[in-house]
Amino acid sequence: MKNEIIFIVEDSLEGGYEARAAGYSIYTQAETLEELKENMREAVAVHFEPDEKPRLIRMHYIKEEIIAA
């Protein structure tokens, strides 16, 4: 059993958020961060067998911003 799984979270171009699991083919999206957290929990539960499911989900939020020089 893995202790944790890491999701890379970014702003979606369509609005809301997108999350991809590092090292796994798990992807989810949502309009709010709270909804995204619930979607990540559900995606992890579906992807792993109960005895293989990570105990923790770590969110690594990447925010890209463009500013004038």
Secondary structure, DSSP 8 states (H G I E B T S, - for coil): --SEEEEEEEE-TTSSEEEEETTS--EEEESSHHHHHHHHHHHHHHHS-TTT--SEEEEEEE-------
